[in-house]
Amino acid sequence: MSTEKLTIGKVAHEANVNVETVRYYQRIGLVAEPAKPMYGFRYYPLEIIERIRFIKRAQQLGFSLKDIEDLLALGDGHCDDVEKIAEQKYNQILVQIRDLTRLKKVLGTLIKDCQANKPGSNCCPIVKTISDAI
């Protein structure tokens, strides 16, 4: 594929994203947009595929596009700085897990209250709890 001319469609296919994702990454500056020739299509360098795959893998790890922009700007030679960004993301995830665990417990209790509710009752414990919280 190294001699193949890569159009945006081929890039998207090889990177396992859609064309609009490539265009979006171009608009926000995560990937460069090749110059448009007077006639024909834009052709992309092979490296763009790995860059897009990097972006998608980083997103799967929970990094925002802003975080990814920072990671790409730092590159390989700044491991300490990259580690700080990863630690911030890790701590953010711990907070999210704590919050989700609390929500899970509250919802579990509400579901049990609802299941224990008398048949034919006009009051739903879940709706009442949500209404009371307002």
N, C-alpha and C positions, 0 to 999 in steps of 0.2 A: 504494500500500500504506500510505501514511501515515495514512489514516483507518481502515484495517483493524484490528480487535482481534486482537492477537497472543497466542495461547495458546502453551503450552510446545511443543506439536507444530509449530506454524507457525514458531516461533523456531528450533527444531532444524532444520527443513527448510530455511529460508532461510540459516541459518548453516552448513549442510552437515555437521551433527553429529547424533548421536542424542539422544533425550530424556534418557537417563541421563547423557550428558555435561553437559547443561545442569544437571541436578540435582546432579551432582558439583561443578561449578563453584560452584553455590549453597552447597553444604555447606562448601566450603573457603573461601568468601568472595570468590571472584574476580568473581562477578556477584551482584547483589542479587536477592532473591526478593520479588516483590510480595506485598502483604498479600492474604490469602484473604478474599474477600467471604463473607458469610453464606450466600449461595446462588450457585451457578454456578462459573465458572472464574477463575483468576488471569489477569490480562492484563498483558503485558509491554510496556515502551516500545520503540520502534523502535531506539534506541541499543544495546540489548543485542545485536543481531545483529552490529554492527560490533565490539563488545567481544569477542564470542566469536571472530569472524574474526581479530581481533588476536591473541588467545591462541593460536589454531591456527597462525597464521603464525610467531609467536615460537617455538612448539614446533618447527616445521619448521627453524628456524635453530639449534636445539639448546638453547634456553633451557628450564630446568626451570620447573615451576609456581611455585616459590618465587622464581626470578629474575623471572618474569612478574608476580608479585604486586608485587615491588619496582619494576619498570618502570611498572606501572599507578599505583602510589602516587606515583612521581616525576612522571609526566606529561610534557608537552611542554616545560615551562619549565626543566627541569634537564638540559640536554644534557651538561654535564660529568659529572654523576653517571651518566647513562645510558651515556655513552662508557666510563666505568670498568667498568661491568657488562659491556659488550660486549667490552672488552679482556680481562677475566678469562675470559669464555667462549671468546674466540679463542685464548688461551693454553692453555686446557684442551683445546681441540680439537687444537692442535698436539701436545700430549703424547699424546693418544689416537692421532693419526696415526702418531707415532713408535713407540708401542707396537704398533699394528696392523701396521706395516711390519716390525718385528722378528718378530712372530708369523707373518706371511706367509712370511718367509725361512725360519724354523725349519720350518714345515709343508711348504714346498716341498722342503727338504732331506730331510725324513722321507719324503715321497712318492717322491722319486727313490731313496732307499735301499730303499724297499719295492719299487719297480719293478725294481731291480737285484738283489733278493733271488732266490736260487736257487729254481727251481720245486721244490715238494715239501718245502721247508724247513719245519720245525715252529716256527720262530721268526719272528715278524713284527717288523720293525724299529720300527714305530710303537708297538706294544704294549710292546716291550722298553724303548724310550726313556721312555715314560710310566711304566712300572713302576719303572724305575731312578730316576726323579725323585722317587718317593714316599719 
